[in-house]
Amino acid sequence: MIELRNLTKKYDEFTAVDDVSLTIETGEFFGLLGPNGAGKSTTIGMLSTLYLPTKGEILVDGEKLDRKNTPLKRKISVVTQEYSMRQDMTIEEIMEYQGRLYFVPKKERLEKTRELLEFCGLMDYRKRTVRRLSGGMKRKLMVCRALLTEPEILLLDEPTAGMDALARRQMWSLLKKLNKNNLTILLTTHYMEEAETLCGRVGLMYQGRLEEVDTPKAMIGRLGQYAVEQTEEDAMGGSFFQTKTEAIQYLSGLKGDGILRNTTLEDVFLEKIGKHL
C-alpha cells in the first residue's frame, strides 16, 4: 500500500505539488490525470525518490520512503517519459546491464529476461539494437527492464506517449496482464480513454492539488450518463443527462445540429479541469 501524506514540493516560490494526501491499495491500478504542469510527473518523481518532498511523507506498506531505504526502494520501478536507453545496445544487452546494476544473479537474470521478453513479445528481436526498434517496442523494453528486479510497485509516467493506436492497445493489454498478477501500478497519462480502460480509480490534478479521486464510472455517473454535443458550440461545452429520455428531449428541442452519445471520462476532465483553463 502507498500512502501520500500532505505531500508538497516547492521550487522557490513555485509549488509543483500542493499538500496531496492519497492512499493507493496493494494491487490497484491508479491513474493521475491533469494538464501539463499539474504536478503528475513531480509526484512520480517523489515516489521514485528522484525528488525529495519539501513537506509531507510517503509510506510504502507502513514504512517511510527515503533515499537511504534501499530495501524499500527495490520494491519500486519506474518507466519514464523519455527513452533512457543507449541506442547502440541490443535488447539482450539492455536487460543484462540492468540485471548487473541491481546485482541479480546470472541464472536468475537470464531466466527472468527470457520470461519477460516472451511475455512482452520481444524475444524474436533480442539481438536488435535499440535504434532499430519501433517506438512501441522501445516502450515495451522499458517495461521489461523495470520488471527485471521483480518490483511490487510500477510507476508509469505517460508510457504510451507518441505511440500509434495499435502499439498503444498492445501496451494496454500488457499492463492489464501485469496488474492481474497483483502488481500495483500508478499511471500518469493525457489519454482519457487509456485511464478509463485501465484504471480502477483516477485522481484529477490541477496546479499541484488533487481535485477529486474516484472510479471513472462514478465520476461519469455524477456528471450524467448521456451527453448532447452541439456541433456549432465550443468543443469544451456539452450538456449532460442521467437518462436517455431527457437527453433525447433536449436534443429534439435544439435549433441547430446536435449529437447524442455516452458520456466519457474526457467529458469529466473537461468539465472539472478544462473550465479552469
Secondary structure, DSSP 8 states (H G I E B T S, - for coil): -EEEEEEEEEETTEEEEEEEEEEE-TT-EEEEE--TTSSHHHHHHHHTTSS--SEEEEEETTEE--TT-HHHHTTEEEE-SS--S-TTSBHHHHHHHHHHHTT--HHHHHHHHHHHHHHTT-GGGTTSBGGGS-HHHHHHHHHHHHHTT--SEEEEESTTTT--HHHHHHHHHHHHHHHHTT-EEEEE-S-HHHHHHH-SEEEEEETTEEEEEE-HHHHHHHH-SEEEEETTS-TT--EEESSHHHHHHHHHT-SS-EEEEE--HHHHHIIIIITT-
